[in-house]
């Protein structure tokens, strides 16, 4: 009989209060996998969507929430190279991060950056995999280009600002209040737009248009985003907080040679995620090791208070990342 561990499960679809601590069998390391003794787990929007019943996990994934974690490797499966017992890592997970132990492909693990503690490291995988794959691999952001990042103060936003700035782009963001805007400027944004008071379309058009827009809002932002792009501009869609449907005029797409693209991370193949991890290790981890880029931390919650962490995130007052303290 396998050993048991504590985990936070979604008892039924609903609000934050449906998250309850339970006992589950400890996972085992399959081929190409490692088991991590979780120290900290990152809390992300997809966790809340899954809890609400709006984002089912892939068929082979754990039903437990949690897409990123940090901790110590305590088991190594067959066919694993590059990760060893006792290594301190942070990892992108298929699910299951809200637990004392989690299994994940070894190729999705990255070393804890120099000078960084496990709490900060737990905040890296989900956002850095998402930003790197969408802004750089898919969006092709280059030095000197103008990028507009919606939701600049979110975990995704604070990561995208720092990486875009580090690679020489000119960064513009939207956020909902002065405090959030100020935080984004400190991280490297050239111009922070308070969307409650200013029109990002007019501001971006006055700047010559964005070369790339990273959007998680959707809805009525989609048509406005297209108006905000320069010739050959790219709109990269990663979420739909404002809804997935919009009526848009496609004629400007042709006359101004625009591109609309987007992706979700979780359903991608293990190989696709491993490729992102390889690029991150080469291009981004040196920036984390040197302190040039670092996660922005909002708050931490006890393992037993996952509901509080979800309520904090859904209230949208946070700046940066929210984490659960899982292990000692």
C-alpha positions in Angstrom: 0.0 0.0 0.0 1.3 3.4 -0.9 2.1 6.0 1.7 -0.4 8.9 2.2 0.2 12.6 2.0 -1.8 15.7 2.6 -3.3 17.5 -0.4 -5.8 20.3 -1.1 -8.6 19.0 -3.3 -11.5 20.6 -5.1 -14.5 19.0 -3.4 -17.0 20.3 -6.0 -17.1 23.1 -8.5 -17.6 26.4 -6.7 -16.0 29.3 -4.8 -12.8 29.3 -2.8 -14.5 27.5 0.1 -14.7 24.2 -1.9 -11.0 23.8 -1.4 -10.4 21.3 1.5 -7.4 19.5 2.9 -7.6 15.8 2.4 -5.3 12.7 2.3 -4.2 11.1 -1.0 -1.7 8.4 -1.9 1.8 9.7 -2.6 2.6 9.8 -6.3 5.3 7.6 -7.8 7.9 8.6 -10.4 7.0 7.1 -13.8 9.3 6.9 -16.8 11.1 10.3 -17.3 9.5 11.7 -14.1 10.7 12.8 -10.7 8.8 13.2 -7.4 9.3 16.5 -5.6 8.7 17.0 -1.9 6.9 20.3 -2.2 8.1 23.3 -0.2 6.0 26.0 -1.9 3.3 26.0 -4.5 2.4 28.9 -6.8 -1.2 30.0 -7.1 -2.4 30.9 -10.6 -5.6 31.9 -12.4 -6.0 28.4 -14.1 -6.3 26.9 -10.5 -9.3 29.2 -9.8 -10.8 28.4 -13.2 -10.4 24.7 -12.5 -11.9 25.1 -9.0 -14.9 26.9 -10.5 -15.5 24.1 -13.0 -14.4 26.1 -16.1 -11.0 24.5 -16.8 -10.9 20.7 -16.7 -7.4 19.1 -16.3 -6.1 17.0 -19.2 -7.1 13.3 -18.9 -3.7 12.1 -17.7 -3.2 14.9 -15.2 -3.9 15.0 -11.4 -7.3 16.4 -10.5 -5.6 18.4 -7.7 -4.9 22.1 -8.5 -1.4 23.5 -8.7 0.7 24.1 -11.9 4.0 25.0 -10.3 6.0 24.2 -7.2 9.5 24.2 -5.7 11.1 21.7 -3.4 13.5 18.7 -3.2 13.7 15.8 -5.6 13.0 12.7 -3.5 12.4 10.0 -6.2 13.7 9.6 -9.8 12.1 7.4 -12.4 13.7 5.4 -15.1 15.1 7.3 -18.1 15.8 10.5 -16.2 19.0 12.5 -16.8 20.0 15.9 -15.6 18.0 15.8 -12.3 19.2 13.8 -9.3 18.0 12.9 -5.8 18.4 15.8 -3.4 18.3 18.5 -6.1 16.4 21.6 -5.2 14.3 22.5 -8.2 11.2 24.5 -9.4 9.0 22.8 -11.8 6.1 23.2 -14.2 3.4 20.7 -13.2 0.6 19.0 -15.1 -1.4 19.5 -11.9 -1.1 18.3 -8.3 1.0 21.2 -6.8 -1.3 21.7 -3.8 0.1 18.6 -2.1 3.1 17.5 0.0 4.5 15.5 -3.0 4.0 15.8 -6.7 5.3 14.0 -9.8 6.3 15.8 -13.0 8.5 15.2 -16.0 12.1 15.7 -15.1 12.5 17.8 -18.3 10.1 20.4 -16.8 12.3 21.0 -13.8 14.7 23.9 -13.6 17.3 24.6 -10.9 16.5 27.1 -8.2 18.4 30.3 -9.3 21.4 31.5 -7.4 20.6 33.6 -4.4 16.9 32.8 -4.6 14.9 30.9 -1.9 12.4 28.2 -2.6 9.4 30.5 -1.9 10.5 32.8 -4.8 11.4 29.9 -7.0 7.9 28.4 -6.7 6.6 31.5 -8.6 8.8 31.1 -11.7 7.6 28.1 -13.8 4.0 28.9 -14.8 4.6 32.5 -15.5 8.0 32.2 -17.1 7.0 29.3 -19.3 3.9 31.2 -20.4 5.6 34.5 -21.0 8.7 33.1 -22.8 6.6 30.8 -25.1 4.1 33.5 -26.0 6.0 36.7 -26.1 9.3 35.4 -27.5 8.8 32.0 -29.1 5.4 32.7 -30.6 5.3 36.5 -30.6 8.9 37.0 -31.7 9.6 40.1 -29.6 12.8 41.9 -30.7 14.9 44.6 -29.1 13.6 48.1 -29.9 10.0 46.9 -30.5 7.0 48.3 -28.6 5.1 45.8 -26.5 1.8 46.5 -24.7 1.1 44.2 -21.8 -2.4 44.1 -20.3 -2.7 43.2 -16.7 0.8 44.5 -16.0 0.6 44.0 -12.2 -0.4 40.3 -12.4 2.1 37.4 -12.1 2.2 37.1 -15.9 2.4 40.9 -16.3 5.3 41.5 -13.9 7.3 38.7 -15.5 6.6 40.0 -19.1 7.6 43.5 -18.1 11.0 42.4 -16.8 11.8 40.0 -19.6 10.7 42.4 -22.4 12.8 45.2 -20.8 15.8 42.9 -20.3 15.7 42.0 -24.0 15.6 45.6 -25.1 11.9 46.2 -25.9 10.0 49.3 -25.1 7.3 48.3 -22.5 3.8 49.8 -22.2 1.3 48.3 -19.7 -2.3 48.7 -18.6 -3.4 48.3 -14.9 -6.3 49.4 -12.8 -5.0 51.8 -10.3 -2.1 54.2 -9.5 -0.3 51.8 -7.1 -0.3 49.0 -9.7 0.9 51.4 -12.5 3.7 52.7 -10.2 4.9 49.1 -9.5 5.0 48.4 -13.2 7.1 51.5 -14.0 9.6 50.4 -11.3 9.9 47.0 -13.0 10.8 48.6 -16.3 7.6 49.8 -18.0 8.2 53.0 -20.0 4.5 54.0 -19.7 1.8 52.7 -17.4 -1.8 53.3 -18.6 -4.5 53.3 -16.0 -7.3 51.8 -18.1 -10.0 53.2 -15.8 -8.9 56.8 -16.7 -7.1 56.6 -20.1 -7.6 55.0 -23.5 -4.8 52.6 -24.4 -5.8 52.7 -28.1 -5.1 56.4 -28.4 -1.9 56.3 -26.4 -0.5 53.4 -28.4 -1.5 55.0 -31.7 0.3 58.2 -30.6 3.4 56.1 -30.0 3.2 54.6 -33.5 1.4 51.5 -32.5 2.4 48.3 -30.6 4.5 45.7 -32.4 3.2 43.1 -30.0 0.3 43.0 -27.5 0.1 40.3 -24.8 -3.6 40.1 -23.7 -5.4 38.1 -21.1 -8.7 40.1 -21.3 -10.3 39.3 -24.6 -13.9 40.4 -25.1 -14.1 44.0 -26.2 -10.4 44.4 -25.9 -9.8 42.3 -29.0 -11.0 44.9 -31.5 -9.3 47.7 -29.5 -6.1 45.7 -29.5 -6.1 45.4 -33.3 -6.5 49.2 -33.5 -3.5 49.6 -31.2 -1.1 47.6 -33.4 1.5 49.0 -35.8 1.9 47.5 -39.3 2.9 43.9 -39.1 1.8 43.9 -35.4 1.1 40.7 -33.5 -1.7 40.1 -31.0 -0.9 37.2 -28.6 -4.0 36.0 -26.6 -3.4 33.9 -23.5 -6.7 34.2 -21.5 -10.2 35.6 -21.7 -11.1 37.3 -18.4 -13.5 39.5 -20.4 -14.9 36.6 -22.5 -13.7 34.7 -25.6 -16.0 36.2 -28.2 -15.9 39.4 -30.2 -17.1 40.9 -33.4 -14.2 42.3 -35.4 -13.5 43.7 -38.8 -10.9 41.6 -40.5 -10.1 44.0 -43.3 -7.4 45.8 -41.4 -5.8 42.4 -40.7 -5.0 42.2 -44.4 -4.2 45.9 -45.1 -2.0 46.3 -42.1 -0.6 42.7 -42.2 -1.6 41.8 -38.6 -1.2 38.5 -36.9 -3.5 37.1 -34.2 -2.2 34.1 -32.3 -2.3 32.7 -28.8 -1.8 29.5 -26.8 -2.6 27.8 -23.5 0.3 26.0 -21.7 -1.3 23.1 -19.9 -2.6 21.0 -22.8 0.8 21.2 -24.7 2.8 18.0 -25.0 5.6 17.1 -22.6 8.1 17.6 -25.4 6.8 21.1 -26.2 7.1 22.1 -22.5 10.6 20.5 -22.4 11.7 22.7 -25.3 10.4 25.8 -23.5 12.3 24.7 -20.4 15.5 24.3 -22.5 15.2 27.9 -23.9 14.5 29.3 -20.4 17.6 27.6 -19.0 19.7 29.1 -21.7 18.2 32.6 -22.2 16.4 33.5 -18.9 18.0 31.6 -16.0 21.2 33.6 -16.3 19.1 36.8 -15.7 17.6 35.2 -12.6 21.0 34.0 -11.4 22.3 37.5 -11.6 19.3 39.2 -10.0 18.5 41.2 -13.2 15.0 39.6 -13.2 13.2 38.4 -10.1 9.6 37.3 -9.3 7.4 40.0 -7.7 5.9 38.5 -4.5 2.4 39.5 -3.3 1.5 37.3 -0.4 1.8 33.8 1.1 -0.9 31.6 2.6 -0.8 28.6 4.8 -1.5 25.2 3.1 -4.7 25.0 5.0 -5.8 28.4 3.7 -5.8 27.7 0.0 -9.3 29.3 -0.1 -7.8 32.5 1.2 -5.2 32.5 -1.5 -7.9 32.0 -4.2 -10.0 34.8 -2.7 -7.0 37.1 -2.8 -6.3 36.4 -6.4 -9.9 36.7 -7.5 -10.3 40.0 -5.8 -7.6 41.3 -8.2 -5.9 43.5 -5.7 -2.6 41.6 -5.8 0.6 42.8 -7.3 2.7 39.8 -8.4 2.6 36.2 -7.2 0.6 34.4 -4.5 2.1 31.3 -2.9 1.0 28.4 -0.6 3.5 27.2 2.1 3.3 23.5 1.8 6.4 21.9 3.4 8.6 22.8 6.3 
